[in-house]
């Protein structure tokens, strides 16, 4: 699994939208700042089909220090919960995709396997032969 940084994401968006990188960077940072500010104010953010961000209170609890085995009281704290939306859930459960370097289009990962490595199971899913 690859890690995509904010810088890489900004570069991709700037290239796709044919905009200046600095302009995209400002917009992305303003968007992220707005999300943080709304969550800090206790608001719920809902992006239809993408997901929902909510600020929640995590209850205080008793934990154990693994080194000393002593009990430690952990205070309650605010945390962020994310619930996945419909479109993201569908994409996450679909076949993995990769980006074709030549066309820039999403390609099913199994399409890059040689034909001999592909087989059909009864449920229609693509699987590699062992």
C-alpha positions as CSV (number, residue, x, y, z in Angstrom):
1,X,0.0,0.0,0.0
2,X,1.4,3.4,-1.0
3,X,1.3,6.6,1.0
4,X,0.1,9.7,-0.8
5,X,1.2,13.0,0.8
6,X,-0.7,16.2,0.7
7,X,1.9,17.6,-1.7
8,X,1.5,14.7,-4.1
9,X,-2.3,15.1,-4.0
10,X,-2.0,18.9,-4.7
11,X,0.3,18.2,-7.6
12,X,-2.1,15.7,-9.1
13,X,-5.1,18.1,-8.8
14,X,-3.1,21.0,-10.2
15,X,-2.2,18.9,-13.2
16,X,-5.7,17.5,-13.8
17,X,-7.4,20.9,-13.5
18,X,-4.6,22.8,-15.3
19,X,-4.3,25.2,-12.4
20,X,-1.3,26.7,-10.6
21,X,0.0,24.5,-7.8
22,X,0.0,27.4,-5.3
23,X,-3.6,28.1,-6.0
24,X,-4.6,24.5,-5.4
25,X,-2.4,24.4,-2.3
26,X,-4.3,27.4,-0.9
27,X,-7.7,25.9,-1.6
28,X,-6.8,22.5,-0.2
29,X,-5.3,24.0,3.0
30,X,-8.4,26.3,3.4
31,X,-10.7,23.3,3.1
32,X,-8.7,21.3,5.7
33,X,-8.6,24.3,8.0
34,X,-12.4,24.7,7.7
35,X,-12.9,21.0,8.6
36,X,-10.7,21.3,11.7
37,X,-12.5,24.5,12.8
38,X,-15.9,23.0,12.4
39,X,-15.0,19.8,14.3
40,X,-13.3,22.0,17.0
41,X,-16.7,23.8,17.4
42,X,-18.4,20.5,17.9
43,X,-20.2,20.6,14.5
44,X,-20.9,17.5,12.3
45,X,-19.6,17.6,8.7
46,X,-21.5,15.6,6.2
47,X,-20.3,15.1,2.6
48,X,-23.0,13.2,0.8
49,X,-21.8,9.8,-0.5
50,X,-18.3,10.4,0.8
51,X,-18.8,10.3,4.6
52,X,-19.5,12.0,7.9
53,X,-17.0,13.5,10.4
54,X,-18.2,13.9,13.9
55,X,-16.6,15.1,17.1
56,X,-17.2,12.7,20.0
57,X,-16.3,12.4,23.6
58,X,-14.3,9.3,24.5
59,X,-15.2,8.2,28.0
60,X,-12.5,8.1,30.8
61,X,-11.1,4.7,31.5
62,X,-8.6,2.8,33.5
63,X,-5.6,1.5,31.5
64,X,-2.5,-0.4,32.5
65,X,1.1,0.6,32.0
66,X,2.6,-2.5,30.3
67,X,6.1,-1.8,31.7
68,X,5.2,-1.4,35.4
69,X,1.8,-3.1,35.2
70,X,0.4,-0.3,37.4
71,X,-3.2,1.0,36.8
72,X,-3.5,4.5,35.2
73,X,-6.6,6.6,34.9
74,X,-7.0,7.9,31.4
75,X,-9.2,11.1,31.3
76,X,-12.1,11.6,28.8
77,X,-11.2,13.4,25.6
78,X,-12.7,14.6,22.4
79,X,-11.9,12.6,19.3
80,X,-13.1,12.5,15.7
81,X,-15.2,9.7,14.2
82,X,-15.5,9.1,10.5
83,X,-18.4,7.1,9.0
84,X,-17.8,6.0,5.4
85,X,-20.4,7.1,2.8
86,X,-22.1,5.1,0.1
87,X,-19.8,5.8,-2.9
88,X,-16.6,5.4,-0.9
89,X,-17.9,2.1,0.6
90,X,-18.7,0.8,-2.9
91,X,-15.3,1.8,-4.2
92,X,-13.5,0.2,-1.2
93,X,-15.3,-3.1,-1.7
94,X,-14.8,-3.1,-5.5
95,X,-11.8,-4.7,-7.2
96,X,-8.6,-2.7,-6.5
97,X,-7.6,-0.3,-9.3
98,X,-4.4,1.3,-10.4
99,X,-3.7,4.3,-12.6
100,X,-2.5,3.5,-16.1
101,X,0.6,5.8,-16.6
102,X,-0.1,6.2,-20.4
103,X,-3.8,7.1,-20.2
104,X,-4.2,8.4,-16.7
105,X,-7.3,6.2,-16.3
106,X,-8.1,3.8,-13.5
107,X,-7.5,0.2,-14.5
108,X,-8.6,-2.9,-12.5
109,X,-5.5,-4.3,-10.9
110,X,-6.2,-7.8,-12.1
111,X,-6.2,-6.5,-15.7
112,X,-2.4,-6.2,-15.4
113,X,-2.0,-9.9,-14.5
114,X,-1.0,-12.3,-17.3
115,X,-4.0,-14.3,-18.5
116,X,-2.6,-17.6,-17.1
117,X,-2.7,-16.0,-13.6
118,X,-6.4,-15.3,-13.8
119,X,-9.2,-17.7,-13.1
120,X,-12.9,-17.4,-12.4
121,X,-14.4,-18.7,-9.2
122,X,-18.1,-19.6,-8.8
123,X,-18.9,-16.1,-7.4
124,X,-17.5,-14.3,-10.4
125,X,-14.5,-12.8,-8.5
126,X,-11.1,-12.8,-10.1
127,X,-8.5,-14.8,-8.2
128,X,-4.8,-15.7,-8.8
129,X,-4.0,-19.4,-9.3
130,X,-1.8,-20.9,-6.7
